[in-house]
Amino acid sequence: MSIKTISVLGLGYIGLPTATILSDHFKVFGYDPIKEKIEKIKNGTLEIDEPGLKEILDKAIEEGKIEVSDRIHEADMYIICVGTPFNEDKSCDLKYIKDACHDVLKVLKKGDTVVLESTSPPRTTEDVVKPILEKSGLKVSEDIYLAHSPERVIPGNILYELKNNHRVVGGVDKKSAEIVRDVYKTFVDAEVFTTDATTAEVCKLLENTFRDVNIALANEMLKICDTLGVNVWELIELANKHPRVNVHTPGPGVGGHCISVDPWFLVTADKENSKLIHQARDINDSMPKFTADKIKKIVEKGSKIAILGSSFKPNIDDFRESPITHLIALLNDDYNVAVYDPFKNDQILEFNELYGDIREVITGADLLVLGVNHNQFQVLDYKEIKKVMNKKNIFDTRNFIDREKVEELGFNYYLLGSGELE
């Protein structure tokens, strides 16, 4: 079967880079129902800051390899890359997947292939996507083909990882898996493995759950070390000298739309047998409050706290589920909180009024909180910072600045997990 045209549904963090990569090999139609987003893409203004993406995308659009629209275009293959937020009860909200499937119904024809890339609870492809597509009168595995292939990329390095990470393709049948595998092999330089759709769904959830559980172990050790008066950072560094030990890094919490969300899809699928996963989520979700409680021991209520960095990880403009935004909420009622992040964008609406330029944020501060280890913050001139702060206190949540250097300048340096703050 020859795939010549591909329609990518959802032009966000995953869909837009995927469409761009595919355009080297296929005619691509990018679809998103949000008209403003389409206009921005056409005008060369992207909502995501991904290195190299804008230049490649602009060229592909100029050469006619990609067409973007707020109307879905008929194609041979449809790749669904929409968001899967979770509800208050931590269950997955499948609204955007269902909406995308109904959009595909408008143009679906015999011989087409549909791929779900959105991270999904187990059996979403079989029990949700398949029945919607079959409302067309076409039978999956007979008239049309269906597979799940979860993305495995990290914001800030998406284009490289789309090409170089191994890929899993899970088909509802063998032929579906093979069709999608052959398409992905055109741009993936690593291996593409085939399996069934549900195994592919759970594979992605396991990958992120593994990381979440490992981080939870590190964060629980941070709390234990705090009780014992032990520096958790030194402890983990020493433990990781063992050839079969790899403890992850602790911190003020876990964020992003993958690691902090995906484990819940396993918990809701089988509450009885997911106690470890649930506990790990609770531990990581407890860290912003644990961090806030430490800060409250350093400065009195009403003090000005300057927080540097609020994205969920360094050097990106993604603030989804960021633990630092949760920390800000916990401090905002009792303190004069000011925040600076060089990657600030429109995602941060709730605390928008708290953000300012770096000098404005630091001036008059009683405590400087290093929330995210952006590269920019590792080369700050602390001699100049000292001149404009009211009190010389630094609280490092990520263990990324030189303690000796700032203490020589007269700062009181506090480190989350150092075992020094009871």
C-alpha positions in Angstrom: 0.0 0.0 0.0 1.4 3.4 -1.0 1.0 6.3 1.4 1.5 9.6 -0.5 -0.4 12.1 1.6 -0.6 12.5 5.4 -2.9 14.7 7.5 -1.6 15.5 11.0 -4.4 16.5 13.5 -3.3 18.8 16.3 -0.4 21.2 15.7 1.0 21.5 19.1 4.2 20.3 20.8 4.1 16.9 19.0 1.9 17.5 15.9 3.8 20.4 14.4 7.3 18.9 14.6 5.9 15.6 13.4 4.3 17.2 10.4 7.5 19.1 9.6 9.6 15.9 9.7 7.1 14.0 7.6 7.2 16.7 4.9 10.6 15.5 3.7 8.9 12.4 2.4 5.2 13.0 2.0 2.8 15.7 1.1 1.5 16.9 4.5 -1.6 18.6 5.6 -1.6 20.1 9.1 -4.9 20.5 10.7 -5.9 22.3 13.9 -9.4 23.7 14.7 -7.9 26.8 16.4 -7.9 29.4 13.7 -5.5 31.8 15.6 -2.9 29.0 15.8 -3.2 28.4 12.0 -2.7 32.1 11.3 0.3 32.3 13.5 1.9 29.3 11.8 1.3 30.8 8.4 2.8 34.1 9.6 5.9 32.3 11.0 5.0 32.9 14.6 5.1 29.7 16.5 3.6 29.1 20.0 6.3 26.6 20.8 10.0 27.4 21.1 11.7 24.4 19.6 15.3 24.8 18.2 15.4 24.6 14.4 11.6 24.0 14.0 10.7 27.5 12.7 13.3 27.5 9.9 12.5 24.0 8.6 8.7 24.6 8.8 8.8 28.0 7.1 10.9 26.4 4.2 8.5 23.4 4.0 5.5 25.7 3.8 7.2 28.0 1.2 8.0 24.9 -1.0 4.4 23.6 -0.7 5.4 20.5 1.2 3.1 21.4 4.1 -0.3 23.1 4.0 -1.9 24.1 7.3 -5.6 24.8 7.8 -8.4 24.9 10.3 -10.2 22.4 8.1 -9.2 18.8 7.8 -7.9 17.7 4.4 -8.4 14.3 2.8 -5.3 12.1 2.9 -4.1 8.5 2.8 -3.0 8.5 6.5 -4.3 10.5 9.5 -2.0 11.0 12.5 -3.8 12.2 15.7 -1.5 14.3 18.0 -4.0 16.0 20.3 -3.8 16.6 24.0 -5.0 14.2 26.7 -5.5 16.2 29.9 -6.8 14.6 33.0 -9.9 15.4 35.0 -10.1 16.3 38.7 -10.4 12.6 39.6 -7.2 12.0 37.6 -9.0 10.1 34.9 -8.1 10.9 31.3 -10.2 13.4 29.4 -10.6 11.8 25.9 -12.6 14.7 24.4 -9.9 15.9 22.0 -9.2 12.4 20.8 -12.9 11.8 20.2 -13.2 15.2 18.4 -10.3 14.3 16.2 -11.8 11.0 15.3 -15.0 12.6 14.3 -13.1 15.1 12.2 -11.4 12.1 10.4 -14.9 10.6 9.8 -15.7 13.6 7.5 -13.0 12.6 5.0 -12.3 8.9 5.7 -12.3 6.5 2.7 -11.6 2.9 2.0 -7.8 2.0 2.3 -7.0 4.9 4.7 -4.9 4.5 7.8 -5.4 6.2 11.2 -2.6 6.5 13.8 -3.2 7.7 17.3 0.0 9.3 18.8 -1.7 10.9 21.7 -0.7 9.3 25.0 -3.8 7.4 26.1 -5.1 5.1 28.7 -5.0 1.4 27.9 -7.4 0.2 25.2 -8.2 3.7 23.9 -7.3 2.7 20.4 -9.5 -0.5 20.5 -12.4 0.7 22.6 -12.7 4.4 21.7 -11.1 5.2 18.4 -12.1 2.1 16.5 -15.8 2.3 17.2 -15.9 5.9 16.2 -14.1 5.2 12.9 -16.4 2.3 12.1 -19.4 4.7 12.2 -18.3 5.5 8.7 -19.5 2.1 7.6 -15.9 1.0 7.0 -14.5 -1.9 9.0 -11.2 -1.6 10.7 -8.7 -4.3 9.6 -10.8 -4.9 6.4 -11.5 -1.5 4.8 -9.3 0.8 6.9 -6.2 0.4 9.2 -5.6 1.6 12.7 -2.5 1.8 15.0 -1.1 3.5 18.0 2.4 4.9 18.0 3.3 6.9 21.1 5.8 9.7 20.8 8.9 9.5 22.9 10.4 12.9 22.7 11.6 15.6 25.2 10.7 19.3 24.7 13.7 21.2 23.6 15.1 18.4 21.5 12.0 17.1 19.7 13.3 17.2 16.1 16.4 15.2 17.0 14.5 12.7 19.0 11.8 12.1 16.4 14.5 10.9 14.1 16.8 9.1 16.5 14.7 7.5 19.2 13.5 3.9 18.8 9.8 3.8 17.9 7.0 1.4 18.9 4.0 0.9 16.6 1.0 -1.1 17.8 -1.5 -2.1 15.3 -5.0 -3.5 15.9 -3.9 -6.1 13.4 -0.6 -7.1 11.8 -1.2 -5.2 8.5 -2.0 -2.0 10.3 1.2 -2.2 12.2 3.3 -2.9 9.1 1.8 0.0 7.2 2.5 2.5 9.9 6.0 1.0 10.6 6.9 1.5 6.9 5.9 5.1 7.0 7.8 5.8 10.2 10.9 4.1 8.9 11.1 6.9 6.3 12.2 9.4 9.0 13.2 7.3 12.0 16.9 6.4 11.9 16.6 4.1 14.9 14.6 0.8 15.1 10.8 0.7 14.7 9.3 -2.2 16.7 5.8 -3.6 16.0 3.3 -4.9 18.6 -0.4 -4.7 19.3 -2.1 -1.4 20.0 -2.8 -1.9 23.8 0.8 -3.0 24.4 2.0 0.2 22.6 -0.2 2.3 24.8 0.9 0.7 28.0 4.6 0.9 26.9 4.5 4.7 26.8 2.8 4.8 30.2 5.4 2.4 31.7 8.3 4.5 30.4 7.1 7.6 32.1 5.9 5.8 35.2 9.4 4.3 35.7 10.9 7.8 35.8 8.2 9.1 38.1 8.7 6.2 40.6 12.4 6.7 40.5 12.1 10.4 41.1 9.7 9.6 44.0 12.3 7.4 45.5 14.8 10.3 45.3 12.3 12.7 46.8 11.4 10.4 49.6 15.1 10.0 50.4 15.4 13.8 50.4 12.8 13.9 53.2 14.4 11.1 55.1 17.8 12.7 54.8 16.3 16.0 56.0 15.2 14.1 59.2 18.7 12.5 59.6 20.7 15.7 58.8 22.2 14.1 55.7 22.8 15.8 52.3 20.7 13.9 49.8 22.7 15.2 46.8 26.0 13.8 48.2 24.2 10.6 49.1 22.8 10.0 45.7 26.0 10.8 44.0 27.8 8.2 46.1 25.0 5.6 45.7 25.2 6.0 41.9 28.8 5.0 42.0 27.5 1.5 42.3 27.4 0.0 38.7 23.8 -1.2 39.1 22.3 1.8 40.8 20.8 4.9 39.0 18.8 7.0 41.4 17.2 10.0 39.7 17.5 13.6 40.8 15.2 15.0 43.6 13.7 18.4 43.6 10.7 20.6 44.3 8.3 18.3 42.3 7.6 16.7 38.9 6.0 18.6 36.1 5.3 18.4 32.4 2.4 16.8 30.6 4.0 13.3 30.5 5.7 12.2 33.7 3.3 13.9 36.1 0.2 12.8 34.1 0.7 9.4 32.5 1.0 7.3 35.7 -2.6 8.3 36.6 -3.8 6.5 33.4 -2.4 3.2 34.8 -3.8 4.0 38.3 -7.3 4.6 37.0 -7.1 1.5 34.7 -6.4 -0.8 37.7 -6.6 0.9 41.1 -6.1 -2.4 43.0 -2.7 -3.2 41.5 -1.2 0.2 41.1 -0.5 1.1 44.8 3.2 1.8 44.2 2.5 4.1 41.2 -0.2 6.0 43.2 2.1 6.4 46.1 4.9 7.7 43.9 2.5 10.3 42.4 1.5 11.4 45.9 5.2 11.8 47.0 6.1 13.9 43.9 2.9 16.0 44.2 3.8 16.7 47.9 7.1 18.3 47.0 6.0 21.9 46.3 4.4 22.1 49.8 7.5 20.5 51.3 9.6 23.1 49.6 7.2 25.9 50.6 7.5 24.8 54.2 11.3 25.1 54.1 11.1 28.6 52.6 8.8 29.7 55.4 11.5 28.8 57.9 13.9 31.2 56.2 11.9 34.4 55.8 8.9 35.9 57.7 5.5 36.5 56.3 5.2 39.6 54.2 8.8 39.3 52.9 9.6 39.6 49.3 10.5 36.3 47.6 12.1 36.4 44.1 11.6 33.2 42.2 13.9 32.5 39.2 12.4 30.0 36.8 8.9 28.4 36.6 8.9 26.1 33.6 8.7 22.4 34.4 12.2 21.8 33.2 15.3 23.9 32.2 15.7 25.9 29.0 12.2 25.3 27.6 9.0 27.4 27.4 6.7 24.6 28.7 4.9 25.4 32.0 2.4 22.5 32.0 2.0 21.0 35.5 5.1 22.9 36.6 5.9 22.3 40.3 7.2 25.8 40.6 3.8 27.3 39.6 2.3 25.2 42.4 5.0 26.5 44.8 4.1 30.1 43.7 0.4 29.4 44.6 1.4 28.1 48.1 3.5 31.2 48.8 1.5 33.9 47.2 -1.0 34.6 50.0 1.6 35.1 52.7 4.5 36.7 50.8 5.2 39.3 48.2 6.2 37.0 45.4 7.9 38.1 42.2 8.9 35.7 39.4 11.2 35.8 36.4 11.5 33.3 33.7 13.3 34.0 30.4 10.9 31.6 28.6 7.7 33.1 29.9 4.7 32.7 27.5 1.0 32.9 27.5 0.6 29.6 29.4 1.1 31.4 32.7 -2.1 33.3 33.0 -2.9 32.6 36.6 0.2 34.4 38.0 0.9 36.7 35.1 0.9 39.8 37.2 3.8 38.4 39.4 6.2 38.2 36.5 8.7 41.0 35.6 12.2 41.5 34.3 15.0 40.0 36.3 16.3 43.2 37.9 12.8 44.3 38.9 12.1 40.8 40.4 15.3 40.7 42.5 15.4 44.3 43.7 14.3 44.5 47.3 14.0 40.7 47.7 14.5 39.1 51.1 15.0 35.6 49.5 16.1 34.5 46.1 14.6 31.1 45.2 16.4 29.2 42.4 13.4 27.2 41.0 14.6 26.0 37.6 18.2 25.5 36.5 18.0 27.4 33.2 21.4 28.0 31.7 21.0 31.7 32.1 20.8 31.4 35.9 24.1 29.5 36.1 26.0 32.5 35.0 24.3 35.3 37.0 26.4 38.0 38.5 25.7 37.4 42.2 27.9 40.4 43.2 25.5 42.7 41.4 22.5 40.7 42.7 23.7 41.3 46.3 23.7 45.0 45.8 19.9 45.2 45.0 18.5 42.5 47.4 17.2 43.6 50.8 18.4 40.5 52.6 21.1 38.2 51.3 19.3 34.8 51.3 19.4 32.2 48.5 17.4 29.0 48.5 18.5 26.5 45.8 15.9 23.9 44.9 18.1 22.2 42.2 21.6 22.2 43.6 23.0 24.0 40.6 25.0 27.0 41.9 28.4 27.2 43.6 27.7 27.4 47.3 31.2 28.4 48.2 31.2 31.3 45.7 27.9 32.9 46.9 28.8 32.4 50.6 32.1 34.2 50.0 30.0 37.1 48.7 28.1 37.2 52.0 24.9 35.3 51.1 23.2 32.9 53.4 22.9 29.8 51.2 20.2 27.2 51.7 19.8 24.0 49.7 16.7 21.8 49.4 17.8 18.4 50.6 20.9 19.5 52.4 19.7 18.3 55.8 20.4 21.7 57.3 16.8 23.1 57.5 14.8 21.2 60.1 
